[in-house]
Amino acid sequence: MEPLRVAVIGCGTAGAAAALFLARGGHRVEVFEAVRDPGAVGAGIMIQPTGMRVLARLGLLERVLARGSRVERLRCVTDRGREVIDLAYGDLHPRAFGLGLHRGVLFEELFHACRAEPGVAVHTGCPIEDLRADGPRRFLVEKSGAERGPFDLVVVADGARSQLRDDAPLTHREARYPWGALWFIADDPTGVFGGTLFQVVRSTTEMLGLLPSGLGPRGKTPKVSLFWSLHVDAVEAWRDAGLAPWKARLTALEPRCGPVLDQIRSVDDVLFATYWDVVLYPWNTGSVVFVGDAAHATSPQLGQGANLALVDALALAGALSSGAPTVSEALERYSHARAAHLGYYQWATRFLTPFFQSSTTSLAIPRDLFMGLACKLPYVRTRMIRTMCGLERGILFPDPLPLPDLFASADDGAGDGVYRSAP
Ligand SMILES: Cc1cc2nc3c(=O)[nH]c(=O)nc-3n(C[C@H](O)[C@H](O)[C@H](O)COP(=O)(O)OP(=O)(O)OC[C@H]3O[C@@H](n4cnc5c(N)ncnc54)[C@H](O)[C@@H]3O)c2cc1C
């Protein structure tokens, strides 16, 4: 395909990664980011093997690994100590692991790489409110009414609450989850929470999560992210009640979190995140394509959002270099290529979230009775671990996505994208 003039709207995970891939594919890319001075904010996130593979392709993985924490397993127990989930990355591949990371680290690496990339121009403080068609090309309309363009391709990556999605006839579902999460990033100087993403649940209404989150964007002290599930309607009452009863409740569920809670001095130190369930299909219309949360926001229950966004970026670059005769045909190929993987994770997240965060407390009974047992069945366990790793594409697709080369060893062929999927 001839070099295209590309606009990317939003410089988060999806937008920045897409901009880098497309510029390296020979296209001229301009990124429009609403925030004037975007910074390293955010909670801890999990980077899965799928996300690591994309970061490796971008040449950013080493730097991200250096500021992240290796996570070897996911454990979830009830308040009575009954095992609900215990999945180890190493059971899929001896070298596999997840990476706990401060979201700001991922942002900074991608943002600085965009700034440094010769084929990418980044415009900050540029909220895009609308798109205007001019034949197959598109102009971007800023809040001020000023127009940018024309562009041969527009990549919409403006996040879960995308404004531009409203105008596209693609949206099948756009619903806010009734439950969100309080979160706080604390120092964990002795690495008490290292190695495991640990969760404690009681019924479906209480969930505490502790995620080792690397070193953060600056400094040398290990961090841990604390998450606490809360109904969106209960946030005000939580604030009004003050910290003492909440801290007592969390310490009762997990005594080790005392030193983390000691670092919280005010309710204002704790942030509340809400999440969305967004379904579009296809993700393209004409010369416009939606990627990342703008295209398929989910709850963070499976820890996949940033990873799906990274895979989108790689897949988009692949579709554009696939020999398609036109931009819109290339975008058709993109939607087709992403359908199984994204469809599976959207379904799995929507299905599983109420078992961990909802007012339907009866769901805790099958969860506590059967999920721990299911984790022990070899076939189910393998598919669950693949799901955790971001590699699954659905029950009808026995072949998972490839693992990153960094898990390869000379004798197992993983470097060629082939690996032994089950122990
Ligand atoms: C509590 C919580 C925990 C999470 N944990 C995980 C996890 O463990 N693992 C994981 O993979 N994911 C996790 N996620 C999800 C992950 O953060 C998102 O899926 C990911 O950031 C999506 O990237 P994105 O680029 O699509 O959107 P965003 O990162 O939201 O970026 C969108 C960008 O667009 C910009 N923008 C918005 N509107 C406009 C506009 N009109 N014009 C121009 N720019 C605009 C925004 O300023 C922003 O920079 C979590 C999310 C939450 C809330």
The ligand as an SDF file (V2000), in Angstrom:
LIG
                    3D

 53 58  0  0  0  0  0  0  0  0999 V2000
   -8.8810   -0.1740   37.7430 C   0  0  0  0  0  0  0  0  0  0  0  0
   -8.3900   -0.6530   36.4120 C   0  0  0  0  0  0  0  0  0  0  0  0
   -7.5000   -1.7120   36.3600 C   0  0  0  0  0  0  0  0  0  0  0  0
   -7.0370   -2.1860   35.1350 C   0  0  0  0  0  0  0  0  0  0  0  0
   -6.1800   -3.2350   35.1160 N   0  0  0  0  0  0  0  0  0  0  0  0
   -5.7280   -3.7000   33.9380 C   0  0  0  0  0  0  0  0  0  0  0  0
   -4.8100   -4.7920   33.8930 C   0  0  0  0  0  0  0  0  0  0  0  0
   -4.4210   -5.3670   34.9100 O   0  0  0  0  0  0  0  0  0  0  0  0
   -4.3480   -5.2040   32.6780 N   0  0  0  0  0  0  0  0  0  0  0  0
   -4.7570   -4.5980   31.5250 C   0  0  0  0  0  0  0  0  0  0  0  0
   -4.2980   -5.0030   30.4510 O   0  0  0  0  0  0  0  0  0  0  0  0
   -5.6380   -3.5740   31.5310 N   0  0  0  0  0  0  0  0  0  0  0  0
   -6.1330   -3.1100   32.6930 C   0  0  0  0  0  0  0  0  0  0  0  0
   -7.0150   -2.0710   32.7140 N   0  0  0  0  0  0  0  0  0  0  0  0
   -7.5090   -1.5500   31.4350 C   0  0  0  0  0  0  0  0  0  0  0  0
   -6.5010   -0.6920   30.7030 C   0  0  0  0  0  0  0  0  0  0  0  0
   -6.0690    0.3740   31.5110 O   0  0  0  0  0  0  0  0  0  0  0  0
   -7.1830   -0.1660   29.4340 C   0  0  0  0  0  0  0  0  0  0  0  0
   -7.8000   -1.2300   28.7530 O   0  0  0  0  0  0  0  0  0  0  0  0
   -6.1850    0.4720   28.4940 C   0  0  0  0  0  0  0  0  0  0  0  0
   -5.5760    1.5710   29.1160 O   0  0  0  0  0  0  0  0  0  0  0  0
   -6.8950    0.9240   27.2100 C   0  0  0  0  0  0  0  0  0  0  0  0
   -6.0200    1.6930   26.4380 O   0  0  0  0  0  0  0  0  0  0  0  0
   -6.6180    2.7160   25.3820 P   0  0  0  0  0  0  0  0  0  0  0  0
   -5.4390    3.2980   24.6840 O   0  0  0  0  0  0  0  0  0  0  0  0
   -7.6510    2.0630   24.5560 O   0  0  0  0  0  0  0  0  0  0  0  0
   -7.3760    3.8260   26.2220 O   0  0  0  0  0  0  0  0  0  0  0  0
   -6.7660    4.8910   27.2290 P   0  0  0  0  0  0  0  0  0  0  0  0
   -5.5460    4.3740   27.8790 O   0  0  0  0  0  0  0  0  0  0  0  0
   -7.9200    5.3190   28.0850 O   0  0  0  0  0  0  0  0  0  0  0  0
   -6.3180    6.1070   26.2910 O   0  0  0  0  0  0  0  0  0  0  0  0
   -7.2360    6.9390   25.6310 C   0  0  0  0  0  0  0  0  0  0  0  0
   -6.5180    8.2470   25.3210 C   0  0  0  0  0  0  0  0  0  0  0  0
   -7.3730    9.0640   24.5000 O   0  0  0  0  0  0  0  0  0  0  0  0
   -7.3590   10.3890   24.9810 C   0  0  0  0  0  0  0  0  0  0  0  0
   -8.6050   11.0020   24.5460 N   0  0  0  0  0  0  0  0  0  0  0  0
   -9.8460   10.8050   25.0610 C   0  0  0  0  0  0  0  0  0  0  0  0
  -10.7570   11.5210   24.3650 N   0  0  0  0  0  0  0  0  0  0  0  0
  -10.0740   12.1560   23.3800 C   0  0  0  0  0  0  0  0  0  0  0  0
  -10.4730   13.0380   22.3260 C   0  0  0  0  0  0  0  0  0  0  0  0
  -11.7470   13.3820   22.1620 N   0  0  0  0  0  0  0  0  0  0  0  0
   -9.5260   13.5300   21.4890 N   0  0  0  0  0  0  0  0  0  0  0  0
   -8.2150   13.1700   21.6540 C   0  0  0  0  0  0  0  0  0  0  0  0
   -7.7910   12.3420   22.6440 N   0  0  0  0  0  0  0  0  0  0  0  0
   -8.7120   11.8460   23.4810 C   0  0  0  0  0  0  0  0  0  0  0  0
   -7.2290   10.2470   26.4820 C   0  0  0  0  0  0  0  0  0  0  0  0
   -6.7540   11.4160   27.0820 O   0  0  0  0  0  0  0  0  0  0  0  0
   -6.2320    9.0870   26.5780 C   0  0  0  0  0  0  0  0  0  0  0  0
   -4.9020    9.5250   26.5460 O   0  0  0  0  0  0  0  0  0  0  0  0
   -7.4820   -1.5820   33.9200 C   0  0  0  0  0  0  0  0  0  0  0  0
   -8.3790   -0.5050   33.9630 C   0  0  0  0  0  0  0  0  0  0  0  0
   -8.8380   -0.0550   35.1990 C   0  0  0  0  0  0  0  0  0  0  0  0
   -9.8100    1.1010   35.2140 C   0  0  0  0  0  0  0  0  0  0  0  0
  1  2  1  0
  2  3  1  0
  2 52  2  0
  3  4  2  0
  4  5  1  0
  4 50  1  0
  5  6  2  0
  6  7  1  0
  6 13  1  0
  7  8  2  0
  7  9  1  0
  9 10  1  0
 10 11  2  0
 10 12  1  0
 12 13  2  0
 13 14  1  0
 14 15  1  0
 14 50  1  0
 15 16  1  0
 16 17  1  0
 16 18  1  0
 18 19  1  0
 18 20  1  0
 20 21  1  0
 20 22  1  0
 22 23  1  0
 23 24  1  0
 24 25  2  0
 24 26  1  0
 24 27  1  0
 27 28  1  0
 28 29  2  0
 28 30  1  0
 28 31  1  0
 31 32  1  0
 32 33  1  0
 33 34  1  0
 33 48  1  0
 34 35  1  0
 35 36  1  0
 35 46  1  0
 36 37  1  0
 36 45  1  0
 37 38  2  0
 38 39  1  0
 39 40  1  0
 39 45  2  0
 40 41  1  0
 40 42  2  0
 42 43  1  0
 43 44  2  0
 44 45  1  0
 46 47  1  0
 46 48  1  0
 48 49  1  0
 50 51  2  0
 51 52  1  0
 52 53  1  0
M  END
$$$$
